[in-house]
């Protein structure tokens, strides 16, 4: 079984980011949008059954960054990744600041 979660952290303040819209695009083109919770996490993808393939998550971070820092170089961040049939759980965190971001496969 494949599962997916995400987490948004502000590296400038060292805190999780709540309220970020996260849009997941599946290999077949279907999409679902969720919002990070109070701990900056997103793990509910209504109506999605995960299968092997290439996915994309789009984090709409502009409003948050402008609200916190008055500026945002990145209006959104797209991360493309592949999930395999035997891949188990995938965790795609996003570390953001007004002028940089980073991601990795977490656990």
ChimeraX attribute file (.defattr): number of C-alpha atoms within 10 A of each C-alpha:
attribute: neighborCount
match mode: 1-to-1
recipient: residues
	/A:1	11
	/A:2	15
	/A:3	17
	/A:4	16
	/A:5	16
	/A:6	20
	/A:7	22
	/A:8	26
	/A:9	21
	/A:10	18
	/A:11	16
	/A:12	11
	/A:13	11
	/A:14	11
	/A:15	13
	/A:16	18
	/A:17	23
	/A:18	18
	/A:19	19
	/A:20	22
	/A:21	17
	/A:22	23
	/A:23	18
	/A:24	22
	/A:25	17
	/A:26	19
	/A:27	15
	/A:28	10
	/A:29	9
	/A:30	10
	/A:31	17
	/A:32	15
	/A:33	15
	/A:34	17
	/A:35	19
	/A:36	21
	/A:37	17
	/A:38	11
	/A:39	14
	/A:40	20
	/A:41	20
	/A:42	24
	/A:43	15
	/A:44	16
	/A:45	19
	/A:46	10
	/A:47	9
	/A:48	13
	/A:49	10
	/A:50	17
	/A:51	17
	/A:52	14
	/A:53	13
	/A:54	14
	/A:55	19
	/A:56	17
	/A:57	20
	/A:58	17
	/A:59	23
	/A:60	19
	/A:61	23
	/A:62	19
	/A:63	15
	/A:64	19
	/A:65	21
	/A:66	14
	/A:67	10
	/A:68	13
	/A:69	11
	/A:70	11
	/A:71	16
	/A:72	19
	/A:73	13
	/A:74	17
	/A:75	15
	/A:76	15
	/A:77	16
	/A:78	14
	/A:79	17
	/A:80	12
	/A:81	14
	/A:82	12
	/A:83	18
	/A:84	14
	/A:85	11
	/A:86	10
	/A:87	12
	/A:88	11
	/A:89	13
	/A:90	18
	/A:91	17
	/A:92	19
	/A:93	21
	/A:94	22
	/A:95	19
	/A:96	23
	/A:97	21
	/A:98	21
	/A:99	10
	/A:100	11
	/A:101	14
	/A:102	13
	/A:103	14
	/A:104	12
	/A:105	11
	/A:106	12
	/A:107	11
